[in-house]
Structure formats: C-alpha cells, structure tokens
Amino acid sequence: MVLLDAGTAGCVLTWLNNGGTLDPERTRILRSRIEDLNRVIPEITESAGIQYFQRLRQLALLVSATLSGTA
C-alpha cells in the first residue's frame, strides 16, 4: 500500500510540477496505479484507509483525465 500511495502521489506531483503534463512512462504508471487502486480498495477494511485511498484514486483519475486519451 505504501508503494501504491507513493507511486500515485509521485505521478501527481510530477504532473503538477510539469504544468499539467506527464511523459508517456509516467502516464502509463499513473494508469496502472489507478487499476491497482480499483483492485485493492474493496479489500481495505479500515474506514480511514478506505477514505484515503478512494481520494487518492479520485485524484489520480482527475489527473489522468487531463492527459491525452483520457482514462
């Protein structure tokens, strides 16, 4: 979960620092992390964890939607 969080947040931070753009590799990573979040969120049992990772997923989806070929 820590690596999923860090990978997603790293892509979002890069997107912010690059004026709303990501290189193809980070775009691929971000979309892969969204898929990972889709799989793991239903497995989380702690309500704070569910809320956190749902928000992280929403942030990743919003960033992904700004990229070419929206998610």
Backbone as XML, in Angstrom:
<?xml version="1.0"?>
<chain id="A" units="angstrom">
  <residue number="1" name="MET">
    <atom name="N" x="0.818" y="-1.187" z="0.000"/>
    <atom name="CA" x="0.000" y="0.000" z="0.000"/>
    <atom name="C" x="0.872" y="1.266" z="0.000"/>
  </residue>
  <residue number="2" name="VAL">
    <atom name="N" x="1.985" y="1.202" z="0.702"/>
    <atom name="CA" x="2.882" y="2.354" z="0.740"/>
    <atom name="C" x="3.425" y="2.648" z="-0.660"/>
  </residue>
  <residue number="3" name="LEU">
    <atom name="N" x="3.826" y="1.609" z="-1.370"/>
    <atom name="CA" x="4.359" y="1.816" z="-2.723"/>
    <atom name="C" x="3.273" y="2.299" z="-3.685"/>
  </residue>
  <residue number="4" name="LEU">
    <atom name="N" x="2.058" y="1.807" z="-3.511"/>
    <atom name="CA" x="0.930" y="2.255" z="-4.342"/>
    <atom name="C" x="0.674" y="3.738" z="-4.095"/>
  </residue>
  <residue number="5" name="ASP">
    <atom name="N" x="0.676" y="4.134" z="-2.840"/>
    <atom name="CA" x="0.488" y="5.531" z="-2.465"/>
    <atom name="C" x="1.608" y="6.396" z="-3.033"/>
  </residue>
  <residue number="6" name="ALA">
    <atom name="N" x="2.848" y="5.963" z="-2.833"/>
    <atom name="CA" x="3.998" y="6.757" z="-3.286"/>
    <atom name="C" x="4.041" y="6.869" z="-4.806"/>
  </residue>
  <residue number="7" name="GLY">
    <atom name="N" x="3.762" y="5.783" z="-5.507"/>
    <atom name="CA" x="3.779" y="5.817" z="-6.967"/>
    <atom name="C" x="2.722" y="6.740" z="-7.536"/>
  </residue>
  <residue number="8" name="THR">
    <atom name="N" x="1.539" y="6.678" z="-6.958"/>
    <atom name="CA" x="0.448" y="7.539" z="-7.419"/>
    <atom name="C" x="0.756" y="9.004" z="-7.120"/>
  </residue>
  <residue number="9" name="ALA">
    <atom name="N" x="1.148" y="9.263" z="-5.877"/>
    <atom name="CA" x="1.450" y="10.641" z="-5.477"/>
    <atom name="C" x="2.620" y="11.209" z="-6.276"/>
  </residue>
  <residue number="10" name="GLY">
    <atom name="N" x="3.608" y="10.373" z="-6.585"/>
    <atom name="CA" x="4.745" y="10.831" z="-7.383"/>
    <atom name="C" x="4.329" y="11.279" z="-8.769"/>
  </residue>
  <residue number="11" name="CYS">
    <atom name="N" x="3.426" y="10.531" z="-9.384"/>
    <atom name="CA" x="2.929" y="10.915" z="-10.717"/>
    <atom name="C" x="2.131" y="12.212" z="-10.650"/>
  </residue>
  <residue number="12" name="VAL">
    <atom name="N" x="1.311" y="12.357" z="-9.618"/>
    <atom name="CA" x="0.518" y="13.577" z="-9.465"/>
    <atom name="C" x="1.433" y="14.771" z="-9.223"/>
  </residue>
  <residue number="13" name="LEU">
    <atom name="N" x="2.440" y="14.599" z="-8.386"/>
    <atom name="CA" x="3.381" y="15.684" z="-8.123"/>
    <atom name="C" x="4.139" y="16.082" z="-9.383"/>
  </residue>
  <residue number="14" name="THR">
    <atom name="N" x="4.559" y="15.100" z="-10.154"/>
    <atom name="CA" x="5.242" y="15.386" z="-11.419"/>
    <atom name="C" x="4.313" y="16.144" z="-12.356"/>
  </residue>
  <residue number="15" name="TRP">
    <atom name="N" x="3.067" y="15.728" z="-12.431"/>
    <atom name="CA" x="2.066" y="16.405" z="-13.256"/>
    <atom name="C" x="1.933" y="17.870" z="-12.833"/>
  </residue>
  <residue number="16" name="LEU">
    <atom name="N" x="1.867" y="18.096" z="-11.527"/>
    <atom name="CA" x="1.759" y="19.474" z="-11.026"/>
    <atom name="C" x="3.002" y="20.291" z="-11.373"/>
  </residue>
  <residue number="17" name="ASN">
    <atom name="N" x="4.166" y="19.709" z="-11.172"/>
    <atom name="CA" x="5.425" y="20.418" z="-11.425"/>
    <atom name="C" x="5.688" y="20.657" z="-12.907"/>
  </residue>
  <residue number="18" name="ASN">
    <atom name="N" x="5.061" y="19.854" z="-13.771"/>
    <atom name="CA" x="5.264" y="19.991" z="-15.215"/>
    <atom name="C" x="4.123" y="20.731" z="-15.910"/>
  </residue>
  <residue number="19" name="GLY">
    <atom name="N" x="3.381" y="21.496" z="-15.176"/>
    <atom name="CA" x="2.321" y="22.298" z="-15.781"/>
    <atom name="C" x="1.193" y="21.483" z="-16.376"/>
  </residue>
  <residue number="20" name="GLY">
    <atom name="N" x="0.896" y="20.348" z="-15.775"/>
    <atom name="CA" x="-0.235" y="19.543" z="-16.237"/>
    <atom name="C" x="0.104" y="18.548" z="-17.331"/>
  </residue>
  <residue number="21" name="THR">
    <atom name="N" x="1.359" y="18.147" z="-17.410"/>
    <atom name="CA" x="1.743" y="17.144" z="-18.404"/>
    <atom name="C" x="2.532" y="16.019" z="-17.723"/>
  </residue>
  <residue number="22" name="LEU">
    <atom name="N" x="2.480" y="14.857" z="-18.340"/>
    <atom name="CA" x="3.284" y="13.708" z="-17.914"/>
    <atom name="C" x="3.904" y="13.076" z="-19.143"/>
  </residue>
  <residue number="23" name="ASP">
    <atom name="N" x="5.102" y="12.555" z="-18.978"/>
    <atom name="CA" x="5.721" y="11.816" z="-20.066"/>
    <atom name="C" x="4.991" y="10.473" z="-20.222"/>
  </residue>
  <residue number="24" name="PRO">
    <atom name="N" x="5.178" y="9.812" z="-21.341"/>
    <atom name="CA" x="4.445" y="8.557" z="-21.586"/>
    <atom name="C" x="4.647" y="7.491" z="-20.507"/>
  </residue>
  <residue number="25" name="GLU">
    <atom name="N" x="5.846" y="7.379" z="-19.976"/>
    <atom name="CA" x="6.095" y="6.359" z="-18.941"/>
    <atom name="C" x="5.329" y="6.659" z="-17.662"/>
  </residue>
  <residue number="26" name="ARG">
    <atom name="N" x="5.333" y="7.904" z="-17.225"/>
    <atom name="CA" x="4.585" y="8.256" z="-16.010"/>
    <atom name="C" x="3.081" y="8.175" z="-16.250"/>
  </residue>
  <residue number="27" name="THR">
    <atom name="N" x="2.642" y="8.453" z="-17.458"/>
    <atom name="CA" x="1.227" y="8.283" z="-17.790"/>
    <atom name="C" x="0.840" y="6.820" z="-17.655"/>
  </residue>
  <residue number="28" name="ARG">
    <atom name="N" x="1.693" y="5.946" z="-18.154"/>
    <atom name="CA" x="1.441" y="4.504" z="-18.033"/>
    <atom name="C" x="1.415" y="4.078" z="-16.569"/>
  </residue>
  <residue number="29" name="ILE">
    <atom name="N" x="2.366" y="4.580" z="-15.795"/>
    <atom name="CA" x="2.431" y="4.246" z="-14.373"/>
    <atom name="C" x="1.175" y="4.726" z="-13.653"/>
  </residue>
  <residue number="30" name="LEU">
    <atom name="N" x="0.764" y="5.959" z="-13.916"/>
    <atom name="CA" x="-0.427" y="6.506" z="-13.259"/>
    <atom name="C" x="-1.648" y="5.646" z="-13.570"/>
  </residue>
  <residue number="31" name="ARG">
    <atom name="N" x="-1.822" y="5.291" z="-14.812"/>
    <atom name="CA" x="-2.986" y="4.483" z="-15.185"/>
    <atom name="C" x="-2.910" y="3.084" z="-14.581"/>
  </residue>
  <residue number="32" name="SER">
    <atom name="N" x="-1.718" y="2.566" z="-14.447"/>
    <atom name="CA" x="-1.537" y="1.272" z="-13.789"/>
    <atom name="C" x="-1.879" y="1.370" z="-12.302"/>
  </residue>
  <residue number="33" name="ARG">
    <atom name="N" x="-1.485" y="2.473" z="-11.666"/>
    <atom name="CA" x="-1.823" y="2.665" z="-10.249"/>
    <atom name="C" x="-3.333" y="2.793" z="-10.060"/>
  </residue>
  <residue number="34" name="ILE">
    <atom name="N" x="-4.030" y="3.418" z="-11.008"/>
    <atom name="CA" x="-5.490" y="3.504" z="-10.922"/>
    <atom name="C" x="-6.087" y="2.098" z="-10.952"/>
  </residue>
  <residue number="35" name="GLU">
    <atom name="N" x="-5.595" y="1.260" z="-11.845"/>
    <atom name="CA" x="-6.065" y="-0.125" z="-11.899"/>
    <atom name="C" x="-5.783" y="-0.853" z="-10.589"/>
  </residue>
  <residue number="36" name="ASP">
    <atom name="N" x="-4.589" y="-0.625" z="-10.030"/>
    <atom name="CA" x="-4.234" y="-1.241" z="-8.745"/>
    <atom name="C" x="-5.181" y="-0.777" z="-7.643"/>
  </residue>
  <residue number="37" name="LEU">
    <atom name="N" x="-5.457" y="0.526" z="-7.617"/>
    <atom name="CA" x="-6.375" y="1.064" z="-6.609"/>
    <atom name="C" x="-7.766" y="0.461" z="-6.765"/>
  </residue>
  <residue number="38" name="ASN">
    <atom name="N" x="-8.214" y="0.292" z="-7.996"/>
    <atom name="CA" x="-9.522" y="-0.322" z="-8.227"/>
    <atom name="C" x="-9.588" y="-1.722" z="-7.625"/>
  </residue>
  <residue number="39" name="ARG">
    <atom name="N" x="-8.463" y="-2.442" z="-7.670"/>
    <atom name="CA" x="-8.426" y="-3.807" z="-7.138"/>
    <atom name="C" x="-8.318" y="-3.846" z="-5.616"/>
  </residue>
  <residue number="40" name="VAL">
    <atom name="N" x="-7.533" y="-2.943" z="-5.033"/>
    <atom name="CA" x="-7.269" y="-3.063" z="-3.596"/>
    <atom name="C" x="-8.273" y="-2.347" z="-2.704"/>
  </residue>
  <residue number="41" name="ILE">
    <atom name="N" x="-8.893" y="-1.284" z="-3.176"/>
    <atom name="CA" x="-9.829" y="-0.546" z="-2.317"/>
    <atom name="C" x="-10.921" y="-1.451" z="-1.750"/>
  </residue>
  <residue number="42" name="PRO">
    <atom name="N" x="-11.516" y="-2.348" z="-2.529"/>
    <atom name="CA" x="-12.545" y="-3.218" z="-1.939"/>
    <atom name="C" x="-12.014" y="-4.159" z="-0.856"/>
  </residue>
  <residue number="43" name="GLU">
    <atom name="N" x="-10.709" y="-4.356" z="-0.797"/>
    <atom name="CA" x="-10.105" y="-5.250" z="0.195"/>
    <atom name="C" x="-9.764" y="-4.543" z="1.508"/>
  </residue>
  <residue number="44" name="ILE">
    <atom name="N" x="-9.794" y="-3.216" z="1.511"/>
    <atom name="CA" x="-9.436" y="-2.451" z="2.714"/>
    <atom name="C" x="-10.592" y="-2.525" z="3.698"/>
  </residue>
  <residue number="45" name="THR">
    <atom name="N" x="-10.272" y="-2.775" z="4.961"/>
    <atom name="CA" x="-11.318" y="-2.919" z="5.977"/>
    <atom name="C" x="-11.438" y="-1.710" z="6.898"/>
  </residue>
  <residue number="46" name="GLU">
    <atom name="N" x="-10.414" y="-0.914" z="7.008"/>
    <atom name="CA" x="-10.414" y="0.244" z="7.896"/>
    <atom name="C" x="-11.022" y="1.449" z="7.186"/>
  </residue>
  <residue number="47" name="SER">
    <atom name="N" x="-12.000" y="2.104" z="7.826"/>
    <atom name="CA" x="-12.714" y="3.199" z="7.155"/>
    <atom name="C" x="-11.792" y="4.353" z="6.770"/>
  </residue>
  <residue number="48" name="ALA">
    <atom name="N" x="-10.825" y="4.688" z="7.620"/>
    <atom name="CA" x="-9.892" y="5.774" z="7.273"/>
    <atom name="C" x="-9.058" y="5.398" z="6.058"/>
  </residue>
  <residue number="49" name="GLY">
    <atom name="N" x="-8.658" y="4.148" z="5.970"/>
    <atom name="CA" x="-7.898" y="3.683" z="4.815"/>
    <atom name="C" x="-8.728" y="3.704" z="3.548"/>
  </residue>
  <residue number="50" name="ILE">
    <atom name="N" x="-9.968" y="3.299" z="3.663"/>
    <atom name="CA" x="-10.872" y="3.330" z="2.508"/>
    <atom name="C" x="-11.009" y="4.757" z="2.001"/>
  </residue>
  <residue number="51" name="GLN">
    <atom name="N" x="-11.282" y="5.678" z="2.911"/>
    <atom name="CA" x="-11.451" y="7.080" z="2.511"/>
    <atom name="C" x="-10.186" y="7.625" z="1.875"/>
  </residue>
  <residue number="52" name="TYR">
    <atom name="N" x="-9.039" y="7.353" z="2.466"/>
    <atom name="CA" x="-7.783" y="7.874" z="1.939"/>
    <atom name="C" x="-7.532" y="7.370" z="0.524"/>
  </residue>
  <residue number="53" name="PHE">
    <atom name="N" x="-7.640" y="6.067" z="0.330"/>
    <atom name="CA" x="-7.325" y="5.505" z="-0.973"/>
    <atom name="C" x="-8.401" y="5.814" z="-2.012"/>
  </residue>
  <residue number="54" name="GLN">
    <atom name="N" x="-9.643" y="6.032" z="-1.593"/>
    <atom name="CA" x="-10.654" y="6.492" z="-2.542"/>
    <atom name="C" x="-10.337" y="7.900" z="-3.018"/>
  </residue>
  <residue number="55" name="ARG">
    <atom name="N" x="-9.878" y="8.749" z="-2.119"/>
    <atom name="CA" x="-9.490" y="10.115" z="-2.503"/>
    <atom name="C" x="-8.265" y="10.104" z="-3.401"/>
  </residue>
  <residue number="56" name="LEU">
    <atom name="N" x="-7.306" y="9.257" z="-3.080"/>
    <atom name="CA" x="-6.117" y="9.135" z="-3.919"/>
    <atom name="C" x="-6.499" y="8.671" z="-5.318"/>
  </residue>
  <residue number="57" name="ARG">
    <atom name="N" x="-7.406" y="7.708" z="-5.395"/>
    <atom name="CA" x="-7.889" y="7.215" z="-6.685"/>
    <atom name="C" x="-8.586" y="8.333" z="-7.459"/>
  </residue>
  <residue number="58" name="GLN">
    <atom name="N" x="-9.426" y="9.103" z="-6.781"/>
    <atom name="CA" x="-10.132" y="10.205" z="-7.445"/>
    <atom name="C" x="-9.141" y="11.237" z="-7.976"/>
  </residue>
  <residue number="59" name="LEU">
    <atom name="N" x="-8.134" y="11.557" z="-7.192"/>
    <atom name="CA" x="-7.098" y="12.491" z="-7.644"/>
    <atom name="C" x="-6.392" y="11.949" z="-8.876"/>
  </residue>
  <residue number="60" name="ALA">
    <atom name="N" x="-6.036" y="10.677" z="-8.845"/>
    <atom name="CA" x="-5.363" y="10.060" z="-9.990"/>
    <atom name="C" x="-6.264" y="10.074" z="-11.222"/>
  </residue>
  <residue number="61" name="LEU">
    <atom name="N" x="-7.545" y="9.804" z="-11.031"/>
    <atom name="CA" x="-8.489" y="9.837" z="-12.157"/>
    <atom name="C" x="-8.601" y="11.238" z="-12.751"/>
  </residue>
  <residue number="62" name="LEU">
    <atom name="N" x="-8.649" y="12.246" z="-11.898"/>
    <atom name="CA" x="-8.737" y="13.626" z="-12.385"/>
    <atom name="C" x="-7.500" y="14.003" z="-13.194"/>
  </residue>
  <residue number="63" name="VAL">
    <atom name="N" x="-6.325" y="13.642" z="-12.698"/>
    <atom name="CA" x="-5.094" y="13.920" z="-13.438"/>
    <atom name="C" x="-5.090" y="13.153" z="-14.764"/>
  </residue>
  <residue number="64" name="SER">
    <atom name="N" x="-5.436" y="11.893" z="-14.703"/>
    <atom name="CA" x="-5.451" y="11.069" z="-15.906"/>
    <atom name="C" x="-6.399" y="11.624" z="-16.973"/>
  </residue>
  <residue number="65" name="ALA">
    <atom name="N" x="-7.516" y="12.171" z="-16.528"/>
    <atom name="CA" x="-8.500" y="12.719" z="-17.473"/>
    <atom name="C" x="-7.985" y="13.942" z="-18.209"/>
  </residue>
  <residue number="66" name="THR">
    <atom name="N" x="-6.957" y="14.601" z="-17.678"/>
    <atom name="CA" x="-6.405" y="15.778" z="-18.354"/>
    <atom name="C" x="-5.388" y="15.396" z="-19.414"/>
  </residue>
  <residue number="67" name="LEU">
    <atom name="N" x="-4.981" y="14.138" z="-19.426"/>
    <atom name="CA" x="-3.956" y="13.680" z="-20.362"/>
    <atom name="C" x="-4.591" y="13.214" z="-21.663"/>
  </residue>
  <residue number="68" name="SER">
    <atom name="N" x="-3.827" y="13.172" z="-22.715"/>
    <atom name="CA" x="-4.378" y="12.707" z="-24.000"/>
    <atom name="C" x="-4.853" y="11.280" z="-23.869"/>
  </residue>
  <residue number="69" name="GLY">
    <atom name="N" x="-5.959" y="10.958" z="-24.495"/>
    <atom name="CA" x="-6.551" y="9.622" z="-24.393"/>
    <atom name="C" x="-7.056" y="9.375" z="-22.988"/>
  </residue>
  <residue number="70" name="THR">
    <atom name="N" x="-8.014" y="10.174" z="-22.528"/>
    <atom name="CA" x="-8.485" y="10.130" z="-21.154"/>
    <atom name="C" x="-8.817" y="8.729" z="-20.687"/>
  </residue>
  <residue number="71" name="ALA">
    <atom name="N" x="-8.679" y="8.545" z="-19.367"/>
    <atom name="CA" x="-8.897" y="7.224" z="-18.758"/>
    <atom name="C" x="-10.356" y="6.877" z="-18.663"/>
  </residue>
</chain>
